[in-house]
Amino acid sequence: MSGDGDSKESQGRQSDVTALRSQIRALESEVGLLRRKLVDTPKRVSTLEERLLETKSQLAQAASQNEKLTFTLREAREHIATLREEVEKLTKPPSAYGTYIGGNDDGTVDVHVNGRKVRVSLHPDLSVDNLEAGAEVVLNESMNVVLAREPGTSGDVVSLKEVLADGSRALISSRGEEERVVDLADSVQGQTLRSGDSLLLDSRANLVLERLPRPEVDDLLLEEVPDVTYEDIGGLNGQIEQITDAVELPYLHQNLFREYDLPAPKGILLYGPPGCGKTLIAKAVANSLAKKVAEASGDEKAQSFFINVKGPELLNKYVGETERQIRQIFQRAREKASEGWPVIVFFDEMESLFRTRGRGISS
């Protein structure tokens, strides 16, 4: 029995040893595997790091390409928006231009468009109070005023006959002495208009837009307050006395001349060679009149005007132009005289203008 027990115990120990040896071999195999893995780990780490760097590089390239694509897309969108605006501008219906005439109580306005007067609505951003007659307006396809501009600068040139009593209309003459009654723009109504003035007319709206200067007439006039006295002229005492009696006495003693029916001369002819003092005498007469008017009225600011007209420069090849300019000169003199001051109109070299009948070549 003891022998059998020892045998069994011996067999049990051998099986345990065998199991332990197999475990040892398994552990040794596992240790070897771990050692190999431990040896391969740096290589794998290096490989993974290389892959990581490569991935980061690819990611950076992708981000750069994404930015480029985003910028390109933004440019494309802006270009498309610009093209859309251009298409809208090109396909937008044309706007009409008109002339503003006046406003109405219901908020509408009257404009002159394409030869006809129409009543249209006004854009909410515009106010009738800020519009003046004659202003140029822009109308959309619905014929509503959407924009206001300054009055036009082109039109027909006409001549003023007179301003009517209401102050908002005027009688003008155009080509061929045709007379018309037209309206005055707000900017023109506040100006001092004289007969013969040149005006800019919008013939479509029958509206005067502007008063034009007439340099061809103004350049011929030398309007001044002279400071020449009789003491500055020598050797012409007899002529000075005659001119004083003919010019100063009728002006200073108008009541006596009317009481005794004495005719006052309308003008005086001064003739003589160049440089003999004709212009000086005329200036001295104007200065002397101013001083004597100041003494008689007690007004120290009294003055006189001497209008020197360059005669030959008035000549014009067009029929009626010379006569028109002469009329404007006397109109200017009447305006100055209406203020109560004496005015001397002096025509220099008048023989070029006022010829005797039959001596000139007539049209």
WORA-V57485 format. One record per residue. N is the residue number from 1. RES is the residue in one small letter. SS is DSSP state (helix for helix, strand for strand, loop for the rest). Layout:
BEGIN
n: <N:N>
res: <RES:RES>
ss: <SS:SS>
END
This chain:
BEGIN
n: <1:2:3:4:5:6:7:8:9:10:11:12:13:14:15:16:17:18:19:20:21:22:23:24:25:26:27:28:29:30:31:32:33:34:35:36:37:38:39:40:41:42:43:44:45:46:47:48:49:50:51:52:53:54:55:56:57:58:59:60:61:62:63:64:65:66:67:68:69:70:71:72:73:74:75:76:77:78:79:80:81:82:83:84:85:86:87:88:89:90:91:92:93:94:95:96:97:98:99:100:101:102:103:104:105:106:107:108:109:110:111:112:113:114:115:116:117:118:119:120:121:122:123:124:125:126:127:128:129:130:131:132:133:134:135:136:137:138:139:140:141:142:143:144:145:146:147:148:149:150:151:152:153:154:155:156:157:158:159:160:161:162:163:164:165:166:167:168:169:170:171:172:173:174:175:176:177:178:179:180:181:182:183:184:185:186:187:188:189:190:191:192:193:194:195:196:197:198:199:200:201:202:203:204:205:206:207:208:209:210:211:212:213:214:215:216:217:218:219:220:221:222:223:224:225:226:227:228:229:230:231:232:233:234:235:236:237:238:239:240:241:242:243:244:245:246:247:248:249:250:251:252:253:254:255:256:257:258:259:260:261:262:263:264:265:266:267:268:269:270:271:272:273:274:275:276:277:278:279:280:281:282:283:284:285:286:287:288:289:290:291:292:293:294:295:296:297:298:299:300:301:302:303:304:305:306:307:308:309:310:311:312:313:314:315:316:317:318:319:320:321:322:323:324:325:326:327:328:329:330:331:332:333:334:335:336:337:338:339:340:341:342:343:344:345:346:347:348:349:350:351:352:353:354:355:356:357:358:359:360:361:362:363>
res: <m:s:g:d:g:d:s:k:e:s:q:g:r:q:s:d:v:t:a:l:r:s:q:i:r:a:l:e:s:e:v:g:l:l:r:r:k:l:v:d:t:p:k:r:v:s:t:l:e:e:r:l:l:e:t:k:s:q:l:a:q:a:a:s:q:n:e:k:l:t:f:t:l:r:e:a:r:e:h:i:a:t:l:r:e:e:v:e:k:l:t:k:p:p:s:a:y:g:t:y:i:g:g:n:d:d:g:t:v:d:v:h:v:n:g:r:k:v:r:v:s:l:h:p:d:l:s:v:d:n:l:e:a:g:a:e:v:v:l:n:e:s:m:n:v:v:l:a:r:e:p:g:t:s:g:d:v:v:s:l:k:e:v:l:a:d:g:s:r:a:l:i:s:s:r:g:e:e:e:r:v:v:d:l:a:d:s:v:q:g:q:t:l:r:s:g:d:s:l:l:l:d:s:r:a:n:l:v:l:e:r:l:p:r:p:e:v:d:d:l:l:l:e:e:v:p:d:v:t:y:e:d:i:g:g:l:n:g:q:i:e:q:i:t:d:a:v:e:l:p:y:l:h:q:n:l:f:r:e:y:d:l:p:a:p:k:g:i:l:l:y:g:p:p:g:c:g:k:t:l:i:a:k:a:v:a:n:s:l:a:k:k:v:a:e:a:s:g:d:e:k:a:q:s:f:f:i:n:v:k:g:p:e:l:l:n:k:y:v:g:e:t:e:r:q:i:r:q:i:f:q:r:a:r:e:k:a:s:e:g:w:p:v:i:v:f:f:d:e:m:e:s:l:f:r:t:r:g:r:g:i:s:s>
ss: <loop:helix:helix:helix:helix:helix:helix:helix:helix:helix:helix:helix:helix:helix:helix:helix:helix:helix:helix:helix:helix:helix:helix:helix:helix:helix:helix:helix:helix:helix:helix:helix:helix:helix:helix:helix:helix:helix:helix:helix:helix:helix:helix:helix:helix:helix:helix:helix:helix:helix:helix:helix:helix:helix:helix:helix:helix:helix:helix:helix:helix:helix:helix:helix:helix:helix:helix:helix:helix:helix:helix:helix:helix:helix:helix:helix:helix:helix:helix:helix:helix:helix:helix:helix:helix:helix:helix:helix:helix:helix:helix:loop:loop:loop:loop:strand:strand:strand:strand:strand:strand:strand:strand:loop:loop:loop:loop:loop:strand:strand:strand:strand:strand:loop:loop:strand:strand:strand:strand:strand:loop:strand:loop:loop:loop:loop:loop:helix:helix:helix:loop:loop:loop:loop:loop:strand:strand:strand:strand:loop:loop:loop:loop:loop:strand:strand:strand:strand:strand:loop:loop:loop:loop:loop:loop:strand:strand:strand:strand:strand:strand:strand:strand:loop:loop:loop:loop:loop:strand:strand:strand:strand:strand:loop:helix:helix:helix:loop:strand:strand:strand:strand:strand:strand:loop:helix:helix:helix:helix:loop:loop:loop:loop:loop:loop:loop:loop:strand:strand:strand:strand:strand:loop:loop:loop:loop:strand:strand:strand:strand:strand:strand:loop:loop:helix:helix:helix:helix:loop:loop:strand:strand:strand:strand:loop:loop:loop:loop:loop:helix:helix:helix:loop:loop:loop:loop:helix:helix:helix:helix:helix:helix:helix:helix:helix:helix:helix:helix:helix:helix:helix:helix:loop:helix:helix:helix:helix:helix:helix:loop:loop:loop:loop:loop:loop:loop:loop:loop:loop:loop:loop:loop:loop:loop:loop:loop:loop:helix:helix:helix:helix:helix:helix:helix:helix:helix:helix:helix:helix:helix:helix:helix:helix:helix:helix:helix:helix:loop:loop:loop:loop:loop:loop:loop:strand:strand:strand:strand:strand:strand:helix:helix:helix:helix:loop:loop:loop:loop:loop:loop:helix:helix:helix:helix:helix:helix:helix:helix:helix:helix:helix:helix:helix:helix:helix:helix:helix:helix:loop:loop:loop:loop:strand:strand:strand:strand:strand:strand:loop:helix:helix:helix:loop:loop:loop:loop:loop:loop:loop:loop:loop:loop:loop>
END
